[in-house]
Amino acid sequence: MAEPRRTASTATSVQPTTRVAISRNTSRANTRATTDRDLESGVDSGNGNGAAREAHEPDADTLSHPNHPHLGDSGSISRTKAFWARLNGQGKRHVPGWAESANNTLRHSWLIVFVFFIPFSWASHWAHWHYPITFSFSFLAIIPLEKLSDFGGEQMALYLGTSLGDFLVITLDNVVEATLAIILLTHCELRLLQSTLVGVILLHLLLVPGTAFLTGGARVWEQHLKPHPTQLNHSLLTLGVITLLLPAALFAALPASLPTNSANSTTEVATHLIARAASEEHDVALREAMLRAVRTVAVTDSSRHTFLQLSRGLSILLLIAYIGSRIYLHNPPGEGNSLTHHPSTPEAEKRKEAEIAQEDPLIGPWFGITLLIVTVALIAVTAEWLVSSLEPLREQRISAEWFGLVLLPLLSFAADGLIAVVYFLRTILLMRPEAPDELAKARSIDLSIQFVLFWMPVVVLLGWWTHREMSLLFDLWEVAILIGACFLVNYVTADAKTNWVEGMIMVLFYVMIVRKISGSPALAARIDSRFPGTRVVVL
């Protein structure tokens, strides 16, 4: 009789536990169903219900965790839902509507008043006004467009998160330079395009970060960089620069004598043209140098195809390297690593990211996307007018090397530079200096890495697609200064710390390069300006 009582007692004790388990499973299922309905319902566009949504819905960053209980069985579908939820403003206290977004956009900076120069820029181009007028209007019109692009990118970064937001901002900061490169490619100004690419990389590697380190570190002992991305940037930058060395090294290995049997008609014509130019020169030293240049023809029709194939293959590999680095930074391997900081992240960076996470956007997400599309289109057209207005300067015996390495990159950055100067002067005049920042502003180094690993290969492949023979065979002088700049930048940022002296060193090295270009332009650039289809090297 004792055994049945023990069985009944056991059954009685198990029954409440079973009811509790069923209740928990039902609650978990209801919670998951509620979350799925909330994700599918979208976002209320700015009716002030963000606080209620935040109280009942999980954060999009939390939803992106692969093992979060709110995720469904399919990881890719759940990640897509999390991305769209974050893009639509889920988790934000307030998402502005279209009218509020437009009002905030027009009021965020006084430089927006310069948008009135956009129609004048277009009118001066189509009416064929004097080129200084077209240049002035185009330059003033690009200033508000770059400001709108920066504003739209920073606001969209609040919806996209840290990694995707940084990538978007860096890409938008490069949009003027990339547009300029594509314009030169369409005009088949290949030699000028190569010099401009090198000039843009040098500008963002030396002058811009050097100035930021110099001014930002003037009142602190040292400033910090992000150690983990900085270490990766060293490898990426070195890869991009060394890649440019490969075609130059192959070029240097070519025979240093004029081909005989292998010479084709193009080579012979180029040789006679250079010899004729040498005979017309009155300067004896220059004539001797040009005659020595005749003895070596750098690229023949047969070898040009080899360099083009090499350049296109290297461009594809550079794109793979850059895309892989973005995937690694956005979603590092390891469970939960995409949701946590790297162990070496400075505390100042953690505080800054926490502040950004709590910041409310000033524009709605779809308004921001529309703003960026319109702004980029206007920048592309206005940059075309700006470049065309500079053509008369090239007719005044200005070397293509100086024009591409110095002038065009500075003009592409002049709008951002003017904004920084105006802000600096206003801070001094109002006697309201900001508190020293512990974090160094080194985003321009990321811009240069994207330019050398992404935009430069894109230009080469775009030339392949449009039947323009753009290659990675750069002038040896340009490759040398790029390697020097890479070495200096990697050495300055090796410890992920900077100070004002290191910033001054970077600026001085850029001044040295500009002084060398302005003082004695390379002979090869002068010959290229006369015979664009010929590349020679002076022995």
KEROBA-337799 format. One record per residue (C-alpha): residue number from 1; residue in one letter; chain; y, z, x. Coordinates in steps of 0.02 Angstrom, whole numbers, plus 50000, padded with zeros to 5 digits. Layout:
REM KEROBA-337799
NUM;A;A;Y;Z;X;
...
***
This chain:
REM KEROBA-337799
1;M;A;50000;50000;50000;
2;A;A;50116;50023;50148;
3;E;A;50101;49842;50205;
4;P;A;50173;49763;50045;
5;R;A;50317;49888;50046;
6;R;A;50358;49837;50226;
7;T;A;50357;49653;50175;
8;A;A;50469;49683;50027;
9;S;A;50589;49782;50133;
10;T;A;50596;49643;50261;
11;A;A;50630;49513;50127;
12;T;A;50766;49621;50053;
13;S;A;50851;49641;50222;
14;V;A;50845;49455;50260;
15;Q;A;50920;49397;50096;
16;P;A;51100;49458;50128;
17;T;A;51096;49382;50302;
18;T;A;51045;49215;50227;
19;R;A;51188;49224;50102;
20;V;A;51311;49261;50242;
21;A;A;51248;49113;50345;
22;I;A;51261;48997;50195;
23;S;A;51437;49060;50161;
24;R;A;51490;49029;50342;
25;N;A;51417;48853;50342;
26;T;A;51505;48815;50177;
27;S;A;51670;48880;50246;
28;R;A;51651;48777;50406;
29;A;A;51612;48621;50302;
30;N;A;51763;48651;50190;
31;T;A;51874;48675;50342;
32;R;A;51813;48512;50419;
33;A;A;51836;48419;50255;
34;T;A;52012;48489;50236;
35;T;A;52055;48435;50413;
36;D;A;51989;48259;50383;
37;R;A;52091;48245;50222;
38;D;A;52245;48306;50313;
39;L;A;52222;48180;50453;
40;E;A;52199;48037;50328;
41;S;A;52347;48088;50222;
42;G;A;52471;48043;50360;
43;V;A;52637;48126;50391;
44;D;A;52777;48162;50273;
45;S;A;52922;48064;50345;
46;G;A;53051;48197;50369;
47;N;A;53053;48303;50210;
48;G;A;53053;48466;50307;
49;N;A;52869;48505;50275;
50;G;A;52823;48507;50459;
51;A;A;52810;48697;50464;
52;A;A;52685;48698;50322;
53;R;A;52582;48562;50403;
54;E;A;52585;48655;50568;
55;A;A;52518;48810;50482;
56;H;A;52370;48720;50401;
57;E;A;52330;48579;50522;
58;P;A;52266;48587;50701;
59;D;A;52375;48526;50842;
60;A;A;52344;48348;50900;
61;D;A;52323;48405;51080;
62;T;A;52189;48527;51022;
63;L;A;52104;48391;50921;
64;S;A;52088;48285;51077;
65;H;A;51966;48410;51153;
66;P;A;51792;48333;51148;
67;N;A;51704;48493;51090;
68;H;A;51832;48552;50963;
69;P;A;51747;48603;50797;
70;H;A;51866;48493;50698;
71;L;A;51801;48336;50783;
72;G;A;51673;48230;50693;
73;D;A;51512;48162;50760;
74;S;A;51594;48007;50834;
75;G;A;51705;48053;50982;
76;S;A;51797;47887;50987;
77;I;A;51843;47893;50802;
78;S;A;51900;48073;50817;
79;R;A;52007;48033;50970;
80;T;A;52084;47888;50875;
81;K;A;52125;48003;50729;
82;A;A;52200;48129;50848;
83;F;A;52307;47996;50930;
84;W;A;52372;47930;50764;
85;A;A;52403;48106;50703;
86;R;A;52507;48146;50856;
87;L;A;52597;47979;50848;
88;N;A;52647;48014;50668;
89;G;A;52720;48182;50716;
90;Q;A;52583;48300;50662;
91;G;A;52618;48473;50732;
92;K;A;52806;48444;50742;
93;R;A;52920;48556;50641;
94;H;A;53027;48410;50587;
95;V;A;53007;48221;50600;
96;P;A;53172;48128;50570;
97;G;A;53180;47984;50448;
98;W;A;53256;47814;50482;
99;A;A;53435;47859;50434;
100;E;A;53433;48020;50534;
101;S;A;53353;47931;50682;
102;A;A;53487;47796;50682;
103;N;A;53624;47927;50673;
104;N;A;53550;48026;50819;
105;T;A;53530;47868;50922;
106;L;A;53711;47817;50902;
107;R;A;53775;47992;50941;
108;H;A;53665;48041;51088;
109;S;A;53780;47964;51221;
110;W;A;53956;47894;51230;
111;L;A;53891;47748;51332;
112;I;A;53827;47670;51171;
113;V;A;54002;47603;51140;
114;F;A;53965;47472;51273;
115;V;A;53849;47382;51152;
116;F;A;54002;47286;51094;
117;F;A;53994;47190;51258;
118;I;A;53826;47113;51212;
119;P;A;53897;46975;51099;
120;F;A;54034;46942;51227;
121;S;A;53902;46920;51361;
122;W;A;53807;46794;51257;
123;A;A;53965;46703;51205;
124;S;A;54027;46689;51384;
125;H;A;53861;46612;51436;
126;W;A;53850;46484;51298;
127;A;A;54035;46441;51308;
128;H;A;54022;46418;51498;
129;W;A;54161;46538;51541;
130;H;A;54205;46573;51722;
131;Y;A;54056;46656;51807;
132;P;A;54146;46821;51853;
133;I;A;54181;46847;51667;
134;T;A;54000;46815;51620;
135;F;A;53941;46930;51758;
136;S;A;54058;47071;51703;
137;F;A;54011;47060;51520;
138;S;A;53824;47050;51559;
139;F;A;53834;47197;51678;
140;L;A;53926;47305;51551;
141;A;A;53805;47252;51414;
142;I;A;53652;47306;51512;
143;I;A;53720;47484;51533;
144;P;A;53697;47538;51350;
145;L;A;53533;47442;51338;
146;E;A;53459;47538;51484;
147;K;A;53524;47699;51408;
148;L;A;53443;47658;51242;
149;S;A;53282;47614;51331;
150;D;A;53280;47780;51423;
151;F;A;53321;47876;51265;
152;G;A;53185;47788;51164;
153;G;A;53056;47816;51300;
154;E;A;53095;48001;51318;
155;Q;A;53087;48027;51130;
156;M;A;52923;47932;51112;
157;A;A;52852;48039;51252;
158;L;A;52866;48187;51134;
159;Y;A;52741;48101;51019;
160;L;A;52626;48029;51151;
161;G;A;52601;48182;51261;
162;T;A;52634;48211;51445;
163;S;A;52526;48079;51529;
164;L;A;52553;47935;51408;
165;G;A;52735;47983;51390;
166;D;A;52765;47977;51578;
167;F;A;52680;47808;51588;
168;L;A;52790;47740;51449;
169;V;A;52950;47806;51528;
170;I;A;52904;47735;51699;
171;T;A;52864;47565;51623;
172;L;A;53028;47561;51528;
173;D;A;53125;47609;51684;
174;N;A;53050;47457;51770;
175;V;A;53088;47337;51628;
176;V;A;53250;47268;51702;
177;E;A;53172;47236;51873;
178;A;A;53015;47161;51795;
179;T;A;53121;47048;51684;
180;L;A;53220;46994;51836;
181;A;A;53059;46949;51929;
182;I;A;52993;46847;51782;
183;I;A;53159;46754;51767;
184;L;A;53153;46707;51951;
185;L;A;52973;46650;51930;
186;T;A;53017;46538;51783;
187;H;A;53159;46463;51888;
188;C;A;53031;46434;52028;
189;E;A;53138;46535;52151;
190;L;A;52983;46596;52240;
191;R;A;53061;46643;52407;
192;L;A;53201;46737;52321;
193;L;A;53073;46818;52207;
194;Q;A;52975;46886;52355;
195;S;A;53131;46961;52434;
196;T;A;53181;47037;52267;
197;L;A;53011;47119;52244;
198;V;A;53023;47199;52416;
199;G;A;53202;47251;52383;
200;V;A;53158;47337;52219;
201;I;A;53015;47431;52301;
202;L;A;53126;47488;52445;
203;L;A;53263;47542;52325;
204;H;A;53146;47652;52223;
205;L;A;53056;47717;52377;
206;L;A;53206;47764;52485;
207;L;A;53379;47760;52408;
208;V;A;53348;47828;52233;
209;P;A;53229;47973;52276;
210;G;A;53325;48008;52436;
211;T;A;53487;48029;52338;
212;A;A;53397;48140;52211;
213;F;A;53324;48251;52348;
214;L;A;53493;48258;52435;
215;T;A;53592;48312;52282;
216;G;A;53456;48416;52199;
217;G;A;53412;48514;52356;
218;A;A;53591;48552;52408;
219;R;A;53589;48725;52329;
220;V;A;53407;48777;52348;
221;W;A;53293;48807;52497;
222;E;A;53168;48678;52439;
223;Q;A;53111;48586;52284;
224;H;A;52934;48561;52223;
225;L;A;52837;48406;52175;
226;K;A;52679;48392;52072;
227;P;A;52546;48415;52208;
228;H;A;52402;48328;52120;
229;P;A;52492;48166;52069;
230;T;A;52586;48165;52235;
231;Q;A;52423;48162;52333;
232;L;A;52360;48018;52227;
233;N;A;52526;47927;52249;
234;H;A;52503;47932;52438;
235;S;A;52340;47835;52423;
236;L;A;52406;47713;52294;
237;L;A;52564;47674;52391;
238;T;A;52468;47649;52552;
239;L;A;52346;47533;52463;
240;G;A;52485;47426;52392;
241;V;A;52578;47408;52557;
242;I;A;52421;47376;52661;
243;T;A;52370;47242;52536;
244;L;A;52528;47146;52580;
245;L;A;52480;47161;52763;
246;L;A;52318;47063;52738;
247;P;A;52396;46891;52702;
248;A;A;52525;46920;52839;
249;A;A;52386;46961;52963;
250;L;A;52289;46806;52912;
251;F;A;52448;46705;52933;
252;A;A;52473;46775;53108;
253;A;A;52295;46724;53153;
254;L;A;52331;46540;53120;
255;P;A;52339;46426;53274;
256;A;A;52510;46434;53357;
257;S;A;52521;46246;53385;
258;L;A;52564;46099;53278;
259;P;A;52409;46027;53194;
260;T;A;52364;45847;53236;
261;N;A;52215;45780;53141;
262;S;A;52229;45909;53004;
263;A;A;52414;45882;52977;
264;N;A;52453;45802;52810;
265;S;A;52605;45710;52745;
266;T;A;52692;45868;52685;
267;T;A;52678;45949;52856;
268;E;A;52744;45795;52945;
269;V;A;52892;45777;52827;
270;A;A;52937;45961;52846;
271;T;A;52928;45945;53036;
272;H;A;53046;45796;53039;
273;L;A;53169;45880;52922;
274;I;A;53178;46036;53031;
275;A;A;53197;45931;53188;
276;R;A;53338;45833;53109;
277;A;A;53425;45995;53058;
278;A;A;53407;46058;53235;
279;S;A;53485;45901;53308;
280;E;A;53636;45920;53194;
281;E;A;53672;46098;53250;
282;H;A;53807;46123;53381;
283;D;A;53752;46295;53435;
284;V;A;53634;46278;53583;
285;A;A;53539;46441;53556;
286;L;A;53512;46403;53373;
287;R;A;53454;46227;53414;
288;E;A;53326;46293;53538;
289;A;A;53262;46419;53412;
290;M;A;53241;46287;53279;
291;L;A;53152;46170;53400;
292;R;A;53031;46310;53440;
293;A;A;53006;46335;53253;
294;V;A;52954;46153;53239;
295;R;A;52804;46187;53349;
296;T;A;52726;46302;53222;
297;V;A;52706;46253;53040;
298;A;A;52658;46411;52947;
299;V;A;52576;46343;52790;
300;T;A;52503;46170;52765;
301;D;A;52438;46101;52602;
302;S;A;52260;46144;52653;
303;S;A;52297;46324;52703;
304;R;A;52414;46354;52556;
305;H;A;52267;46348;52437;
306;T;A;52178;46481;52541;
307;F;A;52327;46598;52531;
308;L;A;52345;46571;52344;
309;Q;A;52162;46612;52313;
310;L;A;52175;46767;52423;
311;S;A;52334;46824;52334;
312;R;A;52260;46804;52161;
313;G;A;52103;46898;52208;
314;L;A;52203;47040;52286;
315;S;A;52314;47047;52131;
316;I;A;52165;47075;52017;
317;L;A;52101;47214;52131;
318;L;A;52272;47298;52132;
319;L;A;52277;47296;51943;
320;I;A;52104;47376;51936;
321;A;A;52162;47513;52056;
322;Y;A;52318;47551;51954;
323;I;A;52228;47553;51787;
324;G;A;52093;47666;51859;
325;S;A;52225;47788;51924;
326;R;A;52308;47798;51753;
327;I;A;52140;47833;51670;
328;Y;A;52104;47969;51798;
329;L;A;52273;48054;51770;
330;H;A;52264;48040;51581;
331;N;A;52083;48094;51560;
332;P;A;52017;48176;51719;
333;P;A;51828;48203;51729;
334;G;A;51758;48370;51679;
335;E;A;51746;48461;51514;
336;G;A;51917;48515;51451;
337;N;A;52012;48460;51607;
338;S;A;52125;48346;51505;
339;L;A;52190;48499;51411;
340;T;A;52224;48609;51561;
341;H;A;52341;48604;51710;
342;H;A;52281;48565;51884;
343;P;A;52258;48727;51985;
344;S;A;52396;48673;52106;
345;T;A;52526;48640;51970;
346;P;A;52688;48737;52005;
347;E;A;52742;48868;51880;
348;A;A;52907;48778;51854;
349;E;A;52812;48623;51799;
350;K;A;52709;48725;51676;
351;R;A;52866;48802;51601;
352;K;A;52947;48631;51587;
353;E;A;52797;48557;51497;
354;A;A;52792;48706;51379;
355;E;A;52976;48679;51336;
356;I;A;52946;48494;51305;
357;A;A;52798;48535;51191;
358;Q;A;52911;48645;51084;
359;E;A;53054;48518;51079;
360;D;A;53085;48427;50916;
361;P;A;53112;48238;50926;
362;L;A;53279;48162;50877;
363;I;A;53203;48001;50810;
364;G;A;53050;47956;50710;
365;P;A;52901;47873;50795;
366;W;A;52911;47705;50707;
367;F;A;53099;47699;50727;
368;G;A;53071;47730;50912;
369;I;A;52945;47588;50926;
370;T;A;53066;47469;50838;
371;L;A;53209;47526;50949;
372;L;A;53109;47493;51108;
373;I;A;53054;47319;51052;
374;V;A;53232;47266;51009;
375;T;A;53305;47344;51166;
376;V;A;53180;47263;51284;
377;A;A;53212;47092;51204;
378;L;A;53401;47111;51224;
379;I;A;53379;47168;51405;
380;A;A;53275;47014;51445;
381;V;A;53405;46893;51376;
382;T;A;53555;46984;51450;
383;A;A;53471;46993;51621;
384;E;A;53449;46804;51613;
385;W;A;53636;46782;51590;
386;L;A;53670;46906;51730;
387;V;A;53560;46810;51853;
388;S;A;53632;46641;51805;
389;S;A;53809;46706;51834;
390;L;A;53762;46749;52014;
391;E;A;53712;46571;52059;
392;P;A;53884;46524;52129;
393;L;A;53868;46666;52255;
394;R;A;53716;46582;52332;
395;E;A;53818;46426;52365;
396;Q;A;53934;46524;52479;
397;R;A;53808;46528;52624;
398;I;A;53740;46700;52577;
399;S;A;53564;46714;52646;
400;A;A;53420;46724;52523;
401;E;A;53356;46875;52618;
402;W;A;53513;46979;52588;
403;F;A;53531;46912;52411;
404;G;A;53354;46963;52365;
405;L;A;53327;47121;52468;
406;V;A;53495;47203;52432;
407;L;A;53605;47124;52299;
408;L;A;53486;47090;52154;
409;P;A;53393;47258;52166;
410;L;A;53558;47352;52172;
411;L;A;53623;47257;52021;
412;S;A;53464;47295;51924;
413;F;A;53488;47480;51962;
414;A;A;53677;47481;51948;
415;A;A;53678;47532;51766;
416;D;A;53571;47687;51798;
417;G;A;53673;47723;51953;
418;L;A;53836;47713;51857;
419;I;A;53769;47833;51726;
420;A;A;53719;47957;51862;
421;V;A;53889;47944;51948;
422;V;A;53984;47970;51785;
423;Y;A;53877;48121;51742;
424;F;A;53902;48193;51917;
425;L;A;54091;48170;51911;
426;R;A;54101;48246;51737;
427;T;A;54004;48398;51796;
428;I;A;54123;48422;51943;
429;L;A;54283;48395;51843;
430;L;A;54230;48513;51704;
431;M;A;54175;48642;51833;
432;R;A;54009;48667;51743;
433;P;A;53874;48640;51873;
434;E;A;53697;48655;51811;
435;A;A;53579;48785;51878;
436;P;A;53477;48724;52027;
437;D;A;53313;48645;51977;
438;E;A;53154;48697;52065;
439;L;A;53072;48529;52027;
440;A;A;53122;48377;52129;
441;K;A;53161;48217;52035;
442;A;A;53038;48095;52111;
443;R;A;52999;47982;51964;
444;S;A;53072;47833;52056;
445;I;A;52925;47843;52179;
446;D;A;52810;47820;52030;
447;L;A;52917;47670;51981;
448;S;A;52892;47590;52151;
449;I;A;52704;47621;52144;
450;Q;A;52693;47540;51973;
451;F;A;52796;47394;52035;
452;V;A;52687;47360;52187;
453;L;A;52520;47391;52100;
454;F;A;52556;47322;51927;
455;W;A;52710;47212;51909;
456;M;A;52691;47118;52074;
457;P;A;52509;47068;52035;
458;V;A;52562;47022;51858;
459;V;A;52695;46906;51927;
460;V;A;52567;46824;52043;
461;L;A;52442;46799;51901;
462;L;A;52580;46739;51785;
463;G;A;52627;46610;51916;
464;W;A;52445;46557;51924;
465;W;A;52444;46534;51735;
466;T;A;52608;46436;51735;
467;H;A;52560;46329;51887;
468;R;A;52688;46408;52003;
469;E;A;52622;46444;52177;
470;M;A;52674;46626;52194;
471;S;A;52576;46714;52331;
472;L;A;52572;46880;52422;
473;L;A;52614;46799;52588;
474;F;A;52778;46891;52623;
475;D;A;52890;46877;52775;
476;L;A;52827;46983;52919;
477;W;A;52995;47074;52929;
478;E;A;52981;47123;52745;
479;V;A;52803;47185;52766;
480;A;A;52856;47287;52919;
481;I;A;52997;47378;52829;
482;L;A;52883;47412;52681;
483;I;A;52754;47492;52795;
484;G;A;52891;47597;52876;
485;A;A;52956;47653;52707;
486;C;A;52780;47697;52649;
487;F;A;52750;47800;52806;
488;L;A;52915;47894;52787;
489;V;A;52893;47932;52601;
490;N;A;52714;47992;52623;
491;Y;A;52766;48103;52767;
492;V;A;52914;48178;52671;
493;T;A;52809;48217;52517;
494;A;A;52650;48268;52609;
495;D;A;52672;48454;52571;
496;A;A;52734;48421;52392;
497;K;A;52902;48499;52441;
498;T;A;53070;48421;52482;
499;N;A;53243;48475;52540;
500;W;A;53412;48394;52559;
501;V;A;53385;48348;52742;
502;E;A;53231;48245;52701;
503;G;A;53329;48160;52563;
504;M;A;53466;48117;52688;
505;I;A;53336;48043;52807;
506;M;A;53270;47928;52670;
507;V;A;53445;47869;52626;
508;L;A;53488;47838;52809;
509;F;A;53332;47733;52834;
510;Y;A;53382;47625;52685;
511;V;A;53556;47605;52760;
512;M;A;53476;47551;52925;
513;I;A;53378;47415;52836;
514;V;A;53531;47353;52742;
515;R;A;53634;47353;52902;
516;K;A;53503;47250;52991;
517;I;A;53496;47123;52849;
518;S;A;53685;47110;52837;
519;G;A;53709;47099;53025;
520;S;A;53585;46963;53072;
521;P;A;53494;46871;52933;
522;A;A;53325;46803;52981;
523;L;A;53319;46622;53036;
524;A;A;53173;46588;52923;
525;A;A;53278;46635;52771;
526;R;A;53413;46510;52822;
527;I;A;53284;46372;52841;
528;D;A;53206;46417;52673;
529;S;A;53377;46402;52591;
530;R;A;53391;46222;52654;
531;F;A;53209;46169;52631;
532;P;A;53134;46278;52492;
533;G;A;52963;46196;52509;
534;T;A;52945;46239;52694;
535;R;A;52894;46404;52773;
536;V;A;52910;46420;52961;
537;V;A;52903;46558;53087;
538;V;A;53011;46574;53242;
539;L;A;52910;46613;53398;
***
